[in-house]
Amino acid sequence: MPTSAGLYYFAHTAEDAKPNRPPVILIHGAGGNHLSWPPQIRRLAGETIHAPDLPGHGQSEGAGRQSIEAYADDVISFMQSLKIRAAVMAGISMGSAIALTLALKYPKKVTGLALLGGGAKMRVAASVLETAGNPNTFEAAVDLINTNCFSKNALPGLLQLSRQHMLKMRPPVLLGDFLACNEFNVMDQLEKINIPTLIICGAQDKMTPPKFSESLRDGIAKSTLHILDHAGHMVMLEQPDEVAELLKQFLDGLSPRSAPRPAATPQTVSLK
């Protein structure tokens, strides 16, 4: 796979993708990489998808960051290198914080938001901050994180694979991710976001419980919240088909051939 602006990335362009349709940039979460997104989403029908590994993650070189803004700037450099004028930003967890920051700091670069397992602030448990950066306690931290990232319904293989990927990280990079999340807070800025926003969370999310997604819905005017039962924090891995369908429906509604949408009352949809 290619590299752009120092970031290794997965790229997919569907044969029937419309040239005037904005691409989608998938932004992974803390300790993740482009494989955090299942094939159903990375190869979404009819879409152009880019899924980069952030600095220090996956197969991207360099040091990780310790602020959400720094990661947002990395995404902008990635877009500039690929000559992407604007895109739909889809993020999971820390990735959703990066997507929100991009919408606030670079509004002309963002045509829509898809926020999974996110929140306007993302405080991190002290037990994670105290153990993630220490080589002697790193494995225990990874186990704690992964246990809380999935619901009781998750297949054991999902937890095992997630754990294997995270254990390949350097402890300082994982700690930097969680320090960045811990400092993130845009609670007082959500009203500035005036673009269509899809919000998805798992009903059993322990890392960012549904109340965080509900707060996003309440703060962003053009937003719709979907709560998926039988899923935890990594909702797109536990319910890949459902999340892919919701994302596809959202993107179809952003088609430039559609009339602009008026400001709408935020909605919540619970999928049983």
N, C-alpha and C positions, 0 to 999 in steps of 0.2 A: 504494500500500500504506500501511497505517496506521503511526502512531508511538505509542509508549507509554514513559513514563519517559525521554523524550528519545531513545529508540532506534527507528530505522526497522526494520520487520520484515515478513517474509513470513508469512502465516497460511494454513493449509489445514485445513478440517474435512471429512472424508469424509461423504457422505450416510449411510453405514451406521455411522458412529462411535458407539460406546456412550457414553452420558453419564457412566457411572460408571468409565470407563477413564481413567487419567491421561494428560494430554497429553505430547508429546515436545518438548523444547527442543533445537534444533540449535545448537551453539556452534562457530563457525568458528575457524580457526587464525590464527597470526601473519600479518599482511598480507592477510588474507582478508576475506570478507563472506558474506552469506547465499547468494550464488551459488556458493560453494565446495561447496555440497551440490547434487547433480544432481537433476533433476525426479523421478526414480524414488524418491528419499528424501524430498524436500520435499512430495511428493504421495502419500505412502505410503498404500496402500489401507486403509480402515477406521480410520484414525488421525487425531487432531488434532495438527497440527504448528505450532510457532512457530520461526522462524529469524531472530533479530535480527542486525542489524549492530552490533557493539560500538562504543563511543564512538570517534569519529574514523575509523571504517571505513565503507566503502560510502557509504550515504546518511545515516548518522547523524552529527550534528554533535558538537562538543565535542572535547576533547583525549583522546588515547589515554592509557592507564595504563602504569605501569612496574612493576606487581606483579600477580601472579595473583590475590591476595586482593581487590585493588581491582576487577578485572574480575568476580570472583565476586559482590561486593557489588552491582555493576551489574545482574547477572542477577537477584538477589533483588529489587531495586527494580523491575525489569521485571515479575517475577512478581506482586509486590504491586499494581502498577498495574493488571494484568489480572485480579486476584483469583484467581490460580492458587495453590491451597493446596500442591500438591506435583506433581512432574513427573518423568519419565524424562529424564535429562541425557545427551545424545549429543554428544561432542566429538571434533574432529580436532586432533591435535598440541597447540598451546597450548590449544585448546578442551577437550581431554581433561584437561589440567592444571586448568583452571577447573572442570570437572565433578568431578574428584577433590576439589578444595578445597571445593566446595559440599557434597559428601557428608560431608566431615569437619567442616566448620564449621556446616552447617545440615542435619543428618541427617534431620530431619522433613520437609524440603522435597524430598527425593530418594527416589523409589521404586525406581529402577534406574539403572544406568550402562551406557553404550555408549562404549567408549574405543577410538578409532581412531588408529593411528600415534602412540601415547602412551608415557609412561614415568613412573615415580615421581620421576625427576629428568630434566632436559632441558638439559644443558649445550650451549652454542652455540659454534661455531667462532669463534676470535678474528678471523679474516678477515671474518666477517659483522659482528661487533660494531664493527670498525674502519671499515667502509665504509657500512653501512646508513644512518647518520644524516647523512652528508656529501653535500650536493647534487652535489658534483663526482664522487663515486664511487657515488652511489645506483643508477644504471642498471647498473653493473657488479655491484653487490651483488644486485640483482634477478635478473640473469642467472645468477649463481652459485647463488642460492637455488632458482630454478626448474629449473635443470639437475639439481639434487640431489633435487628433489621428485617426479620421475617416473622410471619404469623405462625401460629401452631399448625396451620394447614399446609405450610410449605413443604415441598418434597425435600428429603434429606440431601439429595444431590445438589440442590440449589445452595444450601448453606455451605456444603463442602467446597463447591467451586468458588463461591464468593470468598471464603476463607483463604483458599489457595492463592487467589489473585492478590488479596490484601497483604498476605505474608511476604509477597515479593517486593513490597514497597520498602523504602528506607524509612526508619522510624521518624527522623526529623520532618520528612515530607508529610506523613500522616498527621503528626502533631501540628504542623503548620496549617493543614486543612481545618482542623478542629479549632485552632486558635482563630482562624479567619471567620469561621461560622460563629464562634462565641462572641465576637465583636460586632457582628452584623446586626443592624437594626434600622429598618426603613419604615417603621410603624407610622411616622408622621408624614410620610411622603407618598403613600399609596394613592391618594386622591389626585396626584399629578399624572397617574397612568391612565391614558384615555384610548387604549387600543384593545381589541378583542383579546380576552384572556380565558384560557381553559385551565381549570384547577382540578386535579385528581389526587385523591389520597385513599389509602387503605383504611378500612374501619378499625383494623387492629394495629395501626401504626403506633409503636411505642416511642419512636425517636421524635417524631413531630406529630402528635395526636391530631385527630380531625379538627379540634378547636383552632389550630394554627391555620389550617386551610379555610375554615369558616371566617377567620379574621381577614384573610386575603380577599375572600368573596365580599365581605362587608365593606372593605376599603377600596376595591377596584370596581368602578362603575360597570364596565362592559365585561363582566365575568360570569362564568357558570361553573359551579362546583359539582363534581361527581364523586360520591363516596362509594367505594367498591367493597362489598362484604368479602370475607374470606381472604383478605390480603393485608399485609403489613406495610412497612416503610418502603421496601423495594417492590412497589405495587406492579411495576411493568414487567418484573420477572415472574411474579406469582400469577398475574392475570394478563399475559402478553396479548392475547387476542382481543380482549375487552379494551385494553388501553389503546391498541393499534386502531381499533374501530372508532373509538372516541376521538383520537387524534385525526384520523382521516376525515371524519365528519366535520371537525373544527376547521381543518385546512380547506375543505371544499367550500365552506362558508366564507372563506377569505378570498375566493376567486375574484380577480379584477373585473370579471364580467358581471359580478353581482353588484347590485346597488349598495352604496354605503349604508351601514347599519346605524340607526339612531341609538343614542344612549339608552341602555335598557336597565331594568331593575335586576340586580344580581339574583341568580337562581341557584338552588341546590337540588341535585338529583341523586337519590339513593338507589344504587343498583343491588337488588337482592339476588 
